[in-house]
Amino acid sequence: MIDMPQLTKRVTMIELFYDLLFAYMISQATSLIHHLSHGTVSPISFLIFAVVVIVFINSWMVQSVFTNRFGSSSWTDIAFYFVDMMILLYMTNSFGNTSSENMTTFFMAASLLSLTLLLQYLIVYFKADYQADKDIDKVFSGILLFRTLTLLIGGLSNTDWARLVAFLRSSSAGSYQALQVIY
């Protein structure tokens, strides 16, 4: 058995603040299910809550994979963190209730967040020296491109069915393929 050196990365303050922002988002998202109708949460409120939380957690996981695999605390990474944090704050404050107009804003901001994540992976793809890194970047870039487009369609469409389809397609985009590449 060959002993491989264990590479460790220190967590930066900006990463911790980014994670804290996601905790804030979860606390804000719970307000979506606080509106009771006859003592219960309405199915549409619960569905919107689930959509919001899944999109946020998916974005956080993609960013975490990027940071752990490719993050270098460069000025580019820091700039993307700040842009993403602004988008996250905007998204977090965009779903005050369960109206359709708020979901339009949410889907548009979520597509912008996916686009910034896509750009991060593309930058690393063109800078990568190892084929394994390029393979991972290619898979995540494809997933994020598809996710960006489906969320954008969800934001631009004015029907709940189109938004549901966009959400389902964006949340399941390439999950199996990504797991095959990572493991």
Beta strands, then each sheet from edge to edge (+ up, - down):
strand 1: 36-37
strand 2: 40-41
sheet 1: 1+ 2-
end
